[in-house]
Amino acid sequence: MHIVDGVLSAPVLVGGVVLTAGGIALGLRSLTLERVPAAGVLSATFFVATLIHVPVGPSSVHLIMNGLAGLLLSWVAFPALFVGLVLQAVFFGYGGLTVLGVNTLVMALPAVVVGLLFRRLAMSPDGRLAALAGFLAGALGIVLAGSMVALVLWLSGAEFIPIAKFVVLAHVPIALIDGLVCAAAVALIHRVKPELLGTLMLSPRPAPTRRLARQPAP
Amino acid sequence: MSHLLGDGAATPTATAPESAGAGSAASAVASLDPRIRILAACAFALVTVALDDLLILVIPLMMAGAALIVARLPLGPTLRRLAMMDGFILVLLLMLPFTVPGEPAVTLFGWPASWAGLEQAAAIALKANAILLMLGSLVGSMDPTTLGHALWRLRVPENLVHLLLFTVRYIAVVDAEYRRHRRAMKVRCFRPGTNLHSLRAIGYLVGMMLVRALERSERILQAMKCRGFNGRLVLLDDLCLGRRDILFGVLFAMGLALLPVLEVLHGRAA
C-alpha cells in the first residue's frame, strides 16, 4: 500500500525523507561497482515480482516480497526499493513525490529488519528450516510494513486512526500469502543456488578480486 | 493493486512515449533541459502539498493539466492510470468525512459526515492528482536513461544512478522472462487459484527468477569488465541550460511563488 501526496503531515514527510536518506546511504556503502549489476538485476526482478497477482477468492492481490528483498539484499533493499518507487511514481503515475521518503521507509525498514532476523536461519543446511525462515521473513515483512503505514497515518492526525486500523487488517491476508510464496522461493533458492542468500550482504567492501589474489600466496 | 501497471505496458520503456515523440515533432516539454524539468516537478510538489485552500488548489491541478497537454502525452492511458490510482485512495477519501469531527454535512445510515472531512478529502484528491500529473508530464515524458543522466548531473550519488539505470534496463528483460515462465507453466496446465499448490508454484517461479537474475548479473559483470568498465558514467549527451530553459524556470518559479500569495489573499477576503 503506497501513500499518496497530501495525506501525511509535514513532520512525518520530513522524518521519512531523513531516515530513508540514511538507509540509502548505508545501502550504497556496500554497493561496490562489482555488485551493481547483481543489485540492479535483482531490483528489476523484485519490481516484476510485484506485478504477479495471486487470486484470492473472486479478487486478487499482488505480491510485495519486501521480506524476500531483505533476505537477499540487506541494506541494499533501501536503494533498490527507492528506485522501484521512483520509477512507479514517474512512469506509472502511482504513489507520489513528496511521500517517496515515507513510502521507501515503510517498505525497506521492515525488509532490513527481517533480513537481519532470519538470514542465519535461511542459510541453515536444513531445507525445512530455510523455508520456515522464508515464511517468517515474508509474513513479518508485510505485517511490519502494514504497521508502519498505520503508524505514519496515526502520526499525521487523529482522523486517520480508523483508516490506520483498516490498513493493518487488510495486510493480514497479504502477509499470509506473501509468507507462503516467500517460503517456497527460499526453499528453491536454498536447493538451487544457496549463495544467492549471501551475495549482497557480506560486510561492506569485501572486494572479491582481492580475495582471489590472496589465494596463490602460500 | 498493480493492475494499473497494465499487461501490455509493464515496462517503463514500453510506456515511455518520448520515443514516439522524438520521432515526430518534439513537444515543447521534450525540448527543455531534463534537469529543469525534474527540479520544476519537485518544487511544484512541495508548494502544492503546502497549500490548504480548496479553491487555490484547483490552480495546481489546472497547471498540471496544461503541462499534460503541452507534453503531448497520450491523454487516454494517462488519465486512465490516474483514475485507477484514485480508485485505490477512494477508501481513504470516503472514510475521512466520517472520521473528521465537525459540523455534519449529510447523515448516512446514522453516521454524520462532516464538512471539514469532506474538505480534507477533496484537498487530498486535488493534491495527489495534480502532483502525479505534473510529475508524469514533466519527468515521465523523458527517456528513463535521460532521467538517470539528469539525476547524476543533479549530484545524485553515482552508484544510485547506476542502480536506477540497471533496474530500468532489466525490468523489460526480466518481464519478458517472467512471461516466458508463465507460458511454460500454462502449457503444463497451471491455473492459479487460492490454494497451497498455486502459492508454492508461484514461489518457485519467483525463486527461479531470482536465481536466473543473479546468473544473468554475473554474465553482465563479465561483459562489462571485458569492455573496460571502470565505474564512471560515460555520457554521450551534453546538457547545457539554454535561454528557453532559464525562461521556463523563472516563469514556473514565479507561478509557484504566486500560489501561497493567492492563498493568503483569498483567506483574508473570505
HADDOCK unambig.tbl for C-alpha pairs under 7 A between the chains (distance, minus, plus):
assign (segid A and resid 4 and name CA) (segid B and resid 128 and name CA) 5.88 0.50 0.50
assign (segid A and resid 5 and name CA) (segid B and resid 49 and name CA) 6.89 0.50 0.50
assign (segid A and resid 5 and name CA) (segid B and resid 127 and name CA) 6.37 0.50 0.50
assign (segid A and resid 5 and name CA) (segid B and resid 128 and name CA) 4.78 0.50 0.50
assign (segid A and resid 6 and name CA) (segid B and resid 49 and name CA) 5.32 0.50 0.50
assign (segid A and resid 6 and name CA) (segid B and resid 124 and name CA) 4.87 0.50 0.50
assign (segid A and resid 6 and name CA) (segid B and resid 127 and name CA) 5.62 0.50 0.50
assign (segid A and resid 6 and name CA) (segid B and resid 128 and name CA) 6.08 0.50 0.50
assign (segid A and resid 7 and name CA) (segid B and resid 124 and name CA) 6.00 0.50 0.50
assign (segid A and resid 28 and name CA) (segid B and resid 159 and name CA) 6.89 0.50 0.50
assign (segid A and resid 28 and name CA) (segid B and resid 160 and name CA) 6.98 0.50 0.50
assign (segid A and resid 33 and name CA) (segid B and resid 231 and name CA) 6.15 0.50 0.50
assign (segid A and resid 36 and name CA) (segid B and resid 163 and name CA) 6.24 0.50 0.50
assign (segid A and resid 37 and name CA) (segid B and resid 166 and name CA) 6.81 0.50 0.50
assign (segid A and resid 37 and name CA) (segid B and resid 217 and name CA) 5.19 0.50 0.50
assign (segid A and resid 37 and name CA) (segid B and resid 220 and name CA) 6.71 0.50 0.50
assign (segid A and resid 37 and name CA) (segid B and resid 221 and name CA) 6.30 0.50 0.50
assign (segid A and resid 38 and name CA) (segid B and resid 214 and name CA) 5.80 0.50 0.50
assign (segid A and resid 38 and name CA) (segid B and resid 217 and name CA) 4.82 0.50 0.50
assign (segid A and resid 40 and name CA) (segid B and resid 163 and name CA) 5.12 0.50 0.50
assign (segid A and resid 40 and name CA) (segid B and resid 166 and name CA) 4.84 0.50 0.50
assign (segid A and resid 40 and name CA) (segid B and resid 167 and name CA) 4.87 0.50 0.50
assign (segid A and resid 41 and name CA) (segid B and resid 166 and name CA) 6.64 0.50 0.50
assign (segid A and resid 41 and name CA) (segid B and resid 167 and name CA) 6.12 0.50 0.50
assign (segid A and resid 41 and name CA) (segid B and resid 170 and name CA) 5.88 0.50 0.50
assign (segid A and resid 41 and name CA) (segid B and resid 213 and name CA) 5.70 0.50 0.50
assign (segid A and resid 41 and name CA) (segid B and resid 217 and name CA) 6.25 0.50 0.50
assign (segid A and resid 42 and name CA) (segid B and resid 210 and name CA) 6.44 0.50 0.50
assign (segid A and resid 42 and name CA) (segid B and resid 213 and name CA) 5.92 0.50 0.50
assign (segid A and resid 42 and name CA) (segid B and resid 214 and name CA) 6.89 0.50 0.50
assign (segid A and resid 43 and name CA) (segid B and resid 167 and name CA) 6.04 0.50 0.50
assign (segid A and resid 44 and name CA) (segid B and resid 167 and name CA) 4.73 0.50 0.50
assign (segid A and resid 44 and name CA) (segid B and resid 170 and name CA) 5.69 0.50 0.50
assign (segid A and resid 44 and name CA) (segid B and resid 171 and name CA) 4.69 0.50 0.50
assign (segid A and resid 44 and name CA) (segid B and resid 174 and name CA) 6.89 0.50 0.50
assign (segid A and resid 45 and name CA) (segid B and resid 171 and name CA) 6.77 0.50 0.50
assign (segid A and resid 45 and name CA) (segid B and resid 174 and name CA) 6.04 0.50 0.50
assign (segid A and resid 45 and name CA) (segid B and resid 209 and name CA) 6.94 0.50 0.50
assign (segid A and resid 45 and name CA) (segid B and resid 210 and name CA) 6.54 0.50 0.50
assign (segid A and resid 45 and name CA) (segid B and resid 213 and name CA) 6.98 0.50 0.50
assign (segid A and resid 48 and name CA) (segid B and resid 171 and name CA) 6.60 0.50 0.50
assign (segid A and resid 48 and name CA) (segid B and resid 174 and name CA) 6.98 0.50 0.50
assign (segid A and resid 48 and name CA) (segid B and resid 175 and name CA) 5.97 0.50 0.50
assign (segid A and resid 49 and name CA) (segid B and resid 206 and name CA) 6.72 0.50 0.50
assign (segid A and resid 51 and name CA) (segid B and resid 2 and name CA) 5.96 0.50 0.50
assign (segid A and resid 54 and name CA) (segid B and resid 192 and name CA) 6.99 0.50 0.50
assign (segid A and resid 55 and name CA) (segid B and resid 192 and name CA) 6.69 0.50 0.50
assign (segid A and resid 55 and name CA) (segid B and resid 193 and name CA) 5.58 0.50 0.50
assign (segid A and resid 55 and name CA) (segid B and resid 194 and name CA) 5.75 0.50 0.50
assign (segid A and resid 56 and name CA) (segid B and resid 194 and name CA) 5.37 0.50 0.50
assign (segid A and resid 57 and name CA) (segid B and resid 194 and name CA) 6.38 0.50 0.50
assign (segid A and resid 61 and name CA) (segid B and resid 1 and name CA) 6.65 0.50 0.50
assign (segid A and resid 62 and name CA) (segid B and resid 1 and name CA) 6.28 0.50 0.50
assign (segid A and resid 62 and name CA) (segid B and resid 2 and name CA) 6.70 0.50 0.50
assign (segid A and resid 79 and name CA) (segid B and resid 160 and name CA) 6.85 0.50 0.50
assign (segid A and resid 83 and name CA) (segid B and resid 164 and name CA) 5.74 0.50 0.50
assign (segid A and resid 90 and name CA) (segid B and resid 135 and name CA) 6.05 0.50 0.50
assign (segid A and resid 90 and name CA) (segid B and resid 136 and name CA) 5.50 0.50 0.50
assign (segid A and resid 90 and name CA) (segid B and resid 139 and name CA) 6.41 0.50 0.50
assign (segid A and resid 90 and name CA) (segid B and resid 140 and name CA) 4.94 0.50 0.50
assign (segid A and resid 91 and name CA) (segid B and resid 12 and name CA) 5.99 0.50 0.50
assign (segid A and resid 91 and name CA) (segid B and resid 136 and name CA) 6.40 0.50 0.50
assign (segid A and resid 91 and name CA) (segid B and resid 140 and name CA) 4.94 0.50 0.50
assign (segid A and resid 92 and name CA) (segid B and resid 5 and name CA) 6.36 0.50 0.50
assign (segid A and resid 93 and name CA) (segid B and resid 81 and name CA) 6.68 0.50 0.50
assign (segid A and resid 93 and name CA) (segid B and resid 82 and name CA) 6.51 0.50 0.50
assign (segid A and resid 93 and name CA) (segid B and resid 132 and name CA) 5.67 0.50 0.50
assign (segid A and resid 93 and name CA) (segid B and resid 136 and name CA) 6.34 0.50 0.50
assign (segid A and resid 94 and name CA) (segid B and resid 85 and name CA) 6.29 0.50 0.50
assign (segid A and resid 96 and name CA) (segid B and resid 132 and name CA) 6.36 0.50 0.50
assign (segid A and resid 97 and name CA) (segid B and resid 45 and name CA) 6.72 0.50 0.50
assign (segid A and resid 98 and name CA) (segid B and resid 45 and name CA) 6.50 0.50 0.50
assign (segid A and resid 98 and name CA) (segid B and resid 46 and name CA) 6.81 0.50 0.50
assign (segid A and resid 159 and name CA) (segid B and resid 96 and name CA) 6.88 0.50 0.50
assign (segid A and resid 159 and name CA) (segid B and resid 99 and name CA) 5.13 0.50 0.50
assign (segid A and resid 159 and name CA) (segid B and resid 100 and name CA) 5.12 0.50 0.50
assign (segid A and resid 163 and name CA) (segid B and resid 92 and name CA) 6.64 0.50 0.50
assign (segid A and resid 180 and name CA) (segid B and resid 199 and name CA) 6.48 0.50 0.50
assign (segid A and resid 181 and name CA) (segid B and resid 199 and name CA) 5.36 0.50 0.50
assign (segid A and resid 181 and name CA) (segid B and resid 200 and name CA) 5.90 0.50 0.50
assign (segid A and resid 181 and name CA) (segid B and resid 202 and name CA) 6.41 0.50 0.50
assign (segid A and resid 181 and name CA) (segid B and resid 203 and name CA) 4.16 0.50 0.50
assign (segid A and resid 182 and name CA) (segid B and resid 203 and name CA) 5.93 0.50 0.50
assign (segid A and resid 184 and name CA) (segid B and resid 200 and name CA) 5.29 0.50 0.50
assign (segid A and resid 184 and name CA) (segid B and resid 203 and name CA) 4.66 0.50 0.50
assign (segid A and resid 184 and name CA) (segid B and resid 204 and name CA) 5.66 0.50 0.50
assign (segid A and resid 185 and name CA) (segid B and resid 203 and name CA) 4.42 0.50 0.50
assign (segid A and resid 185 and name CA) (segid B and resid 204 and name CA) 4.93 0.50 0.50
assign (segid A and resid 185 and name CA) (segid B and resid 206 and name CA) 5.94 0.50 0.50
assign (segid A and resid 185 and name CA) (segid B and resid 207 and name CA) 4.14 0.50 0.50
assign (segid A and resid 186 and name CA) (segid B and resid 207 and name CA) 6.58 0.50 0.50
assign (segid A and resid 188 and name CA) (segid B and resid 204 and name CA) 5.95 0.50 0.50
assign (segid A and resid 188 and name CA) (segid B and resid 207 and name CA) 5.94 0.50 0.50
assign (segid A and resid 189 and name CA) (segid B and resid 207 and name CA) 5.75 0.50 0.50
assign (segid A and resid 189 and name CA) (segid B and resid 211 and name CA) 6.77 0.50 0.50
assign (segid A and resid 193 and name CA) (segid B and resid 211 and name CA) 6.61 0.50 0.50
